[in-house]
Amino acid sequence: MRPRSLDEVTGQSHLLKPGSPLVNLANDTTGESGAVSLILWGPPGTGKTTLAQAIAHSSGRRFTELSAVSAGVKDVREVMEKARADRDLYGVSTVLFLDEIHRFSKAQQDALLPGVENGWVILVAATTENPSFSVIAPLLSRSLLLTLEPLGDDDLALLIDRAVADARGLAGSVALEDAARAAIVRLASGDARRALTALEAAATAVLADAAPVKDGSESIPAISAELVAATVDRALLRYDRQGDEHYDVISAFIKSVRGSDVDAALHYLARMIEAGEDPRFIARRVMILAAEDIGMADPQALPIAVAAAEGVALIGMPEGRILLAEAVVYLATAPKSNASYQALDAAIADVRAGRIGRIPIHLRDAHYPGAKRLGHGKGYQYAHDAEFGVAPQQYLPDELVGTTYYDPSGFGYERDVAARLEKIRAILRGE
């Protein structure tokens, strides 16, 4: 069912408009006009290889395909030499499709540069990883980056119906109930390859169980939603623990907890757990969340997060998910404040800017030999002997007197801290 031309491609309409680089490359049947190298970036099953092969069938250029999984520098150089010879001797340009370019090392990617820069080949490279991190800068600057999106539900439904009817697919040997189509679309999660795989599995099952009709009348077995559920146990999550989806899901999880949306937080927690994310990674993020986004608004948040992390380490998964769920629910529903860490960042900024000053003499250590002779500790007031346990004295260096770093919010426990802190600061100032 792989499309043989761009006209058969489903989805990615934003890349297939008239005059777009992909369309221009495919429509150049002479192979003579210039074209820019392309990097196709998108999740699996969105059509990267399909687009490259559709261009190969449509264009007048020679098409060569390499996979970064199996190809090395020697293979790349051989392609470059052949492409240069074809251009110089026969006037034929070459399209080099390189799948999974993110698996190429820097040295291997460097080997592509002469051919791309001198126009020996038009590179069409595919990657599921962010090219900003996985493709060398010189190659990026010489290529046009095109981003592919997961297929929409309507695109997937069209693709499924086409596969049911087309002679290259199931050729009308089965019927597909509306609920079954909807189930496959949902399970595919925007991945065309996954949709076709699920359809094929369901069709194989229904055809194997179909009973022959004795009277010779035509009977087409139908795929039901129940059959789809039986053949495809669960949706296979698009999730690479080293890739973009890993960072996108954890980002959404953190922002959902910070935003107090407990349902969204649990959804993203479930996605990470079901995708096999390291529970220790999740637990670490939960601890950071407790300190960064809740802080003194609820001082119990951090001990609860730490306890969950320690519990997950002790009992492991799948039971550890119960501890993580409790911690996430607590954090998402807790009052929020980032005042503590913002205060530290402000203090760090002053230190880095050189706003340090000398430590007041009454705060310096007076225990080492000769310290008292230097006046260290003289005039220091012991806080426990003072009224209310707070002594009116200077603690900051002279250059920073009056500086305020910590500004408590008015939420949760920090509301009480703010009232108490106002009184403390007044005593320290001698008011």
Secondary structure, DSSP 4 states (H G I P E B T S, - for coil): ---SSGGG--S-GGG-STT-HHHHHHH-TTS-S---EEEEE--TTSSHHHHHHHHHHHSSSEEEEEETTT--HHHHHHHHHHHHHHHHHH---EEEEEETGGGS-HHHHHTTHHHHHTTSEEEEEEESS-HHHHS-HHHHHTEEEEE--PPPHHHHHHHHHHHHHSTTTTTTSSEE-HHHHHHHHHHHTT-HHHHHHHHHHHHHHHHHHPPPPTT------EE-HHHHHHHS-S------TTSHHHHHHHHHHHHHHHTT-HHHHHHHHHHHHHTT--HHHHHHHHHHHIIIIIGGGSTTHHHHHHHHHHHHHHH-TTTHHHHHHHHHHHHHHS----HHHHHHHHHHHHHHTT---PPPGGGS---STTTGGGTTTTT---GGGSGGG------S-GGGTT-------SSTHHHHHHHHHHHHHHHHTT-
